[in-house]
Amino acid sequence: MTVILQARPDREEELEGLLCDRAERTCRQPGALAYSVGRQDGGRFLMAEWYADRAAHEAHFAAPYVTELLARFPELLLSEVQVEIADTVGGFVR
């Protein structure tokens, strides 16, 4: 799964902290294989997430710390979240 987030100019640092906190929490979830947060100029964040299966993916999005962040997106983001989901057919995670 790939996610693109555009932070409001005055909320970039806050969003970065929240995303990094979620990455740390997600690493403890069963079935979470990889979770990466990147930041570009202009407050644009790119996230890549890999889960062992659809059940692990759904469990992640049902976790309270994720639903709480999703509920805050209207105040943190300048535009709609862009999400792409695909089944992995190749590549690697170290």
N, C-alpha and C positions, 0 to 999 in steps of 0.2 A: 504494500500500500504506500502510495506517495501522497503527501499533503502539502499544499502551499497556503501560507497564511500571510496576510498583509496587515501589520500592526498599525494602529493609529499612531501618529508621530509622537504623541506625548506618553505612549504606553509601551514603547519598544523594549525598554529594559525590564519592565514588569513582566511582559509576555515571555521574554527570554528566560527569566528566572522560573516562571511557571512551567514552561516547556521542559527545561532541564530537570526540574523537580519531578515531573511526570516520567521522564526517562529513567531516573534513578528508581522510582517506585515500580515501573514496568519491568525492570530487569529481575524483580523478585516474583513475577507472575509465572506460573507454570505455562509452558507453551509459547512464551515470548522469546523469540530467537535473536532479534536484533531491533534496535531502535536508535535512530540517528536524528539529531537536530542540527541544521545548518542555518547560518544567518548571512544574508546578503545586504549590501548597502540599501538604504531606504526603508529599513524595517521589514524586509521580506524574509520569511522563514520557510525553509524547506525541511520536511520531515520524511524519513523512510522508516517503515515498520514492517517487520517480518514475524509471522506467527506460524506455529507448527501445523495448525489446521484452522478451519472456520470456527470451531468451538472456542479455541483459544482467542481468536480475533474478537468474537462476540463477548467473551468473558472480559476482555480488556475494556471494551466500550460500556460494559455494565458496571464496572468498578466505580465506586463512589468518587474517587479522586479524579476520574475521567469525566464523569457526568457533571461534576461541579465546575470543571474547567470549561466544558462545552457550554454550560449555562452562562458563563461570563463572556463568551466570544462577542456578543453584540457590543459590549462596552470596550473591548480590547482591540477589535479588528475594524479596519477601514472598509473591507469588502467581504463578500461571501467566501467561505472556505472552498478551495478546489481540492477534490479528492479523486484519486485514480486507484482502483483495486484490480489486481491481476493475480492469477495463479503463477507461481514460480515454475519456470520450465528450464532454467539454467542459471549458472553463476555460483557464487559462494559467499559465505560469511565466515570470518575468522573469529 
